Amino acid sequence: MSASAEGALWLEGGCLCGAVRYRVTGKPYHLTHCHCGLCRRASGAPFVTWFSVKSGQFQLLRGEPTRFVSSPRATRSFCGHCGTQLTFQLLRNTAEIDITLCSLDQPEVLQPEDHTWTSSRLAWIALADGLPQHTRARGG
């Protein structure tokens, strides 16, 4: 986390190879471990941890990620060089963008708040962190 001369805070991150770099300003929200099948397939991991910001608070500093329409509902972005998954955005809600928490330079500055899509959770994942669990999206 860094601060500008004006005192505003921001987070920076990027992909594994450094070809894509971004900055996030504003307060992150919806910090979640997503267990849905699409996130698993896109990342090759048992779940993906995301946070959301308003789209205007996400700024590319270097490079241009590759975008992929991963379902009729959403677009994902990733580095076309190293494959790091970076963002998720609903096509019907472009005012908000989700960012992979672990693509941040300092991911430990944010704490996940819950688990979503636990109905799709892999049976060998034991959720023992005490965070709220939602079988689908929040409220679902």
C-alpha positions in Angstrom: 0.0 0.0 0.0 1.3 3.4 -0.9 0.2 7.0 -0.5 0.2 9.9 -3.0 1.4 13.4 -2.2 -2.2 14.3 -1.7 -2.5 11.6 1.0 -4.8 9.2 -1.0 -4.0 5.5 -0.5 -3.6 3.0 -3.3 -2.7 -0.6 -3.9 -0.5 -1.8 -6.8 -0.1 -5.2 -8.4 0.5 -7.0 -11.6 1.3 -10.3 -13.2 4.1 -12.8 -12.6 6.3 -11.6 -15.5 5.7 -7.9 -14.9 4.2 -7.2 -18.3 1.0 -5.9 -16.8 0.9 -3.6 -13.8 -2.1 -1.9 -12.2 -3.1 0.5 -9.4 -6.2 0.4 -7.4 -7.5 3.5 -5.5 -10.6 3.6 -3.3 -11.8 1.2 -0.7 -11.9 -2.5 -1.7 -15.0 -4.4 -0.9 -16.5 -7.9 -1.4 -13.3 -9.6 -0.3 -14.1 -13.3 -0.9 -12.8 -16.7 -1.6 -14.8 -17.9 -4.6 -15.2 -21.7 -5.1 -17.2 -21.7 -8.3 -16.1 -24.0 -11.1 -15.4 -21.2 -13.6 -12.9 -19.6 -11.2 -11.3 -23.0 -10.5 -10.9 -23.7 -14.3 -9.6 -20.2 -15.1 -7.0 -20.3 -12.3 -6.1 -23.9 -12.0 -6.6 -23.5 -8.3 -9.2 -24.9 -5.8 -10.5 -21.4 -5.3 -9.7 -17.8 -6.1 -9.7 -14.8 -3.7 -11.1 -11.6 -5.1 -11.8 -8.1 -4.1 -14.0 -5.5 -5.8 -13.6 -1.8 -6.5 -15.5 0.7 -8.7 -14.2 0.4 -12.3 -12.9 4.0 -12.2 -10.6 3.1 -9.3 -8.7 0.5 -11.4 -6.0 1.9 -13.6 -3.5 0.0 -15.8 0.0 1.3 -15.3 1.8 -0.9 -17.9 0.8 -3.4 -20.5 -2.6 -4.5 -21.7 -4.2 -7.7 -20.4 -5.8 -10.2 -22.7 -9.6 -10.3 -22.2 -11.7 -13.4 -22.5 -15.5 -13.7 -22.3 -15.5 -16.7 -19.9 -19.3 -17.0 -19.8 -22.4 -15.3 -21.2 -22.3 -13.1 -18.1 -18.6 -12.0 -17.7 -15.2 -11.1 -19.0 -11.9 -12.1 -17.4 -8.5 -10.6 -18.0 -5.1 -12.2 -17.7 -1.5 -11.5 -18.8 -1.1 -12.8 -22.3 2.6 -13.5 -21.6 2.6 -15.4 -18.3 -1.1 -16.3 -17.8 -1.7 -14.6 -14.4 -5.4 -14.1 -13.9 -6.1 -10.5 -13.1 -9.7 -9.3 -13.3 -13.4 -10.4 -13.6 -16.2 -8.1 -14.7 -19.9 -8.8 -15.1 -21.1 -7.6 -18.5 -24.2 -6.2 -17.0 -22.3 -4.3 -14.3 -19.3 -2.5 -15.7 -19.3 0.0 -12.8 -17.5 -2.6 -10.7 -14.4 -4.8 -11.3 -13.1 -7.7 -9.3 -9.4 -8.2 -9.0 -7.4 -11.3 -7.9 -6.2 -10.4 -4.4 -3.0 -12.4 -4.8 -1.9 -10.4 -7.8 -1.4 -7.5 -5.4 2.2 -6.7 -4.5 1.2 -6.9 -0.9 -1.8 -9.2 -0.7 -1.6 -9.6 3.1 -2.9 -6.0 3.5 -6.4 -7.2 2.7 -8.3 -9.8 4.6 -11.0 -12.0 3.0 -14.4 -11.7 4.5 -16.2 -14.8 3.4 -16.5 -17.8 1.0 -18.9 -17.7 -1.9 -20.2 -20.5 -4.2 -19.4 -23.1 -1.5 -22.0 -25.4 -3.2 -19.2 -25.9 -5.8 -16.4 -26.3 -3.2 -14.1 -29.3 -3.8 -14.8 -32.0 -1.2 -11.2 -32.1 -0.1 -11.2 -28.4 0.9 -11.9 -28.0 4.6 -13.2 -24.6 5.5 -12.0 -24.0 9.1 -11.2 -20.3 9.1 -14.5 -19.3 10.7 -15.5 -17.0 7.8 -19.2 -16.8 6.7 -20.0 -19.3 3.9 -22.5 -18.6 1.1 -23.7 -21.6 -1.0 -23.9 -19.2 -4.1 -23.2 -15.5 -4.3 -23.8 -13.4 -1.2 -27.4 -13.5 -0.3 -27.9 -16.5 -2.6 
